[in-house]
């Protein structure tokens, strides 16, 4: 009888220990998951959804061809995407938010956070809110969302990227223009059929470069409608190579729509039209840009135009952007650039 009682007690004790282990093991797993913000396999990510408290949303989605689209309309700015993917992969918990600060941090997250949803093969695998930076600017407040129930976790954490000094909030931005690809021209030389350069202020400098075949080029003067003589093939090949990747600096945000409309009505400095072998046409108009207030040249004279930047109308007239002479001046040479022994560059307009 005594032995039976001992056996029963042991069974009860073992059962209690097992029950405690199962319950707390589950809690430990849940707690661990509620602080695991990183997604190791970013190669499998095919969609990222961002939303702020003002109703702005960003959807970054990779198509079957491997290209990423922004909100189903635009090509994605890949440097910003790579930075976000790196952040998603490496983000780690620095420390939990202290109990005294938890309520205040949660209120701040509720007011200003950006919601981030991460999908792999169209399945939601991770979700969390990205809050503001810590007081010392070396951490970022985040709080996890259960991807199954979509319920927010109880505790926020301070996150960071090991080895990176700073905060992560700015990487999860929701401004559509900031996510858009900034390419103006992207052509491999072998894909180009022709390049037309119209120069309204100096019509005699306008030309159309036509690619007839490999190492066979014609440069027609737009003012005489005749081909120039002595075409320098090396100069032509160098020129065509410049169109492989040319990007704008930013969208023009310092002027309002009325000012933009006023600029567009003015005569452009140059108009470049690139046509590829498939008949696709990319036409961009470039305009002189107003200088900064009281800007002067090397002689002390006030500049009439910005000496470093131009405005450009691109994407079939839908986008008004700012570009640099440093990048685009090389695709705006005068016609004699293509003649042997007469190679020169064009200077910015500031007359």
Secondary structure in CASP SS format (residue, H / E / C, confidence):
PFRMAT SS
TARGET T0000
AUTHOR 0000-0000-0000
METHOD secondary structure of the structure
MODEL  1
X C 1.00
X H 1.00
X H 1.00
X H 1.00
X H 1.00
X H 1.00
X H 1.00
X H 1.00
X H 1.00
X H 1.00
X H 1.00
X H 1.00
X H 1.00
X H 1.00
X H 1.00
X H 1.00
X H 1.00
X H 1.00
X H 1.00
X H 1.00
X H 1.00
X H 1.00
X H 1.00
X H 1.00
X H 1.00
X H 1.00
X H 1.00
X H 1.00
X H 1.00
X H 1.00
X H 1.00
X H 1.00
X H 1.00
X C 1.00
X C 1.00
X C 1.00
X C 1.00
X C 1.00
X C 1.00
X C 1.00
X C 1.00
X H 1.00
X H 1.00
X H 1.00
X E 1.00
X E 1.00
X E 1.00
X E 1.00
X E 1.00
X E 1.00
X E 1.00
X C 1.00
X C 1.00
X C 1.00
X C 1.00
X C 1.00
X E 1.00
X E 1.00
X E 1.00
X E 1.00
X E 1.00
X E 1.00
X C 1.00
X C 1.00
X C 1.00
X C 1.00
X C 1.00
X E 1.00
X E 1.00
X E 1.00
X C 1.00
X C 1.00
X C 1.00
X E 1.00
X E 1.00
X E 1.00
X C 1.00
X H 1.00
X H 1.00
X H 1.00
X H 1.00
X H 1.00
X H 1.00
X H 1.00
X H 1.00
X H 1.00
X H 1.00
X H 1.00
X H 1.00
X H 1.00
X E 1.00
X E 1.00
X E 1.00
X E 1.00
X E 1.00
X E 1.00
X C 1.00
X C 1.00
X H 1.00
X H 1.00
X H 1.00
X H 1.00
X H 1.00
X H 1.00
X H 1.00
X H 1.00
X H 1.00
X H 1.00
X H 1.00
X H 1.00
X H 1.00
X H 1.00
X C 1.00
X E 1.00
X E 1.00
X E 1.00
X E 1.00
X E 1.00
X E 1.00
X E 1.00
X C 1.00
X C 1.00
X E 1.00
X E 1.00
X E 1.00
X E 1.00
X E 1.00
X E 1.00
X E 1.00
X E 1.00
X E 1.00
X E 1.00
X E 1.00
X C 1.00
X C 1.00
X C 1.00
X C 1.00
X C 1.00
X C 1.00
X E 1.00
X E 1.00
X E 1.00
X E 1.00
X E 1.00
X E 1.00
X C 1.00
X C 1.00
X C 1.00
X C 1.00
X C 1.00
X C 1.00
X E 1.00
X C 1.00
X C 1.00
X C 1.00
X C 1.00
X E 1.00
X E 1.00
X E 1.00
X E 1.00
X E 1.00
X C 1.00
X C 1.00
X C 1.00
X C 1.00
X C 1.00
X C 1.00
X C 1.00
X H 1.00
X H 1.00
X H 1.00
X C 1.00
X C 1.00
X C 1.00
X C 1.00
X H 1.00
X H 1.00
X H 1.00
X H 1.00
X E 1.00
X C 1.00
X C 1.00
X E 1.00
X E 1.00
X E 1.00
X C 1.00
X C 1.00
X C 1.00
X H 1.00
X H 1.00
X H 1.00
X E 1.00
X E 1.00
X E 1.00
X E 1.00
X E 1.00
X E 1.00
X E 1.00
X C 1.00
X C 1.00
X C 1.00
X C 1.00
X H 1.00
X H 1.00
X H 1.00
X C 1.00
X E 1.00
X E 1.00
X E 1.00
X E 1.00
X E 1.00
X E 1.00
X E 1.00
X C 1.00
X C 1.00
X E 1.00
X E 1.00
X E 1.00
X E 1.00
X E 1.00
X E 1.00
X C 1.00
X C 1.00
X C 1.00
X C 1.00
X C 1.00
X E 1.00
X C 1.00
X C 1.00
X C 1.00
X E 1.00
X C 1.00
X H 1.00
X H 1.00
X H 1.00
X H 1.00
X H 1.00
X H 1.00
X H 1.00
X H 1.00
X H 1.00
X H 1.00
X H 1.00
X H 1.00
X C 1.00
X E 1.00
X E 1.00
X C 1.00
X C 1.00
X E 1.00
X E 1.00
X C 1.00
X C 1.00
X C 1.00
X C 1.00
X C 1.00
X H 1.00
X H 1.00
X H 1.00
X H 1.00
X H 1.00
X H 1.00
X H 1.00
X H 1.00
X H 1.00
X C 1.00
X C 1.00
X C 1.00
X C 1.00
X E 1.00
X E 1.00
X E 1.00
X E 1.00
X E 1.00
X E 1.00
X E 1.00
X C 1.00
X C 1.00
X C 1.00
X C 1.00
X E 1.00
X E 1.00
X E 1.00
X E 1.00
X E 1.00
X E 1.00
X E 1.00
X E 1.00
X C 1.00
X C 1.00
X C 1.00
X C 1.00
X C 1.00
X C 1.00
X C 1.00
X E 1.00
X C 1.00
X C 1.00
X C 1.00
X C 1.00
X C 1.00
X E 1.00
X C 1.00
X C 1.00
X C 1.00
X C 1.00
X C 1.00
X C 1.00
X E 1.00
X E 1.00
X E 1.00
X E 1.00
X E 1.00
X E 1.00
X C 1.00
X C 1.00
X C 1.00
X C 1.00
X E 1.00
X E 1.00
X E 1.00
X E 1.00
X E 1.00
X E 1.00
X H 1.00
X H 1.00
X H 1.00
X H 1.00
X H 1.00
X H 1.00
X H 1.00
X C 1.00
X C 1.00
X C 1.00
X H 1.00
X H 1.00
X H 1.00
X H 1.00
X E 1.00
X C 1.00
X C 1.00
X C 1.00
X C 1.00
X C 1.00
X C 1.00
X C 1.00
X C 1.00
X C 1.00
X C 1.00
X C 1.00
X C 1.00
END
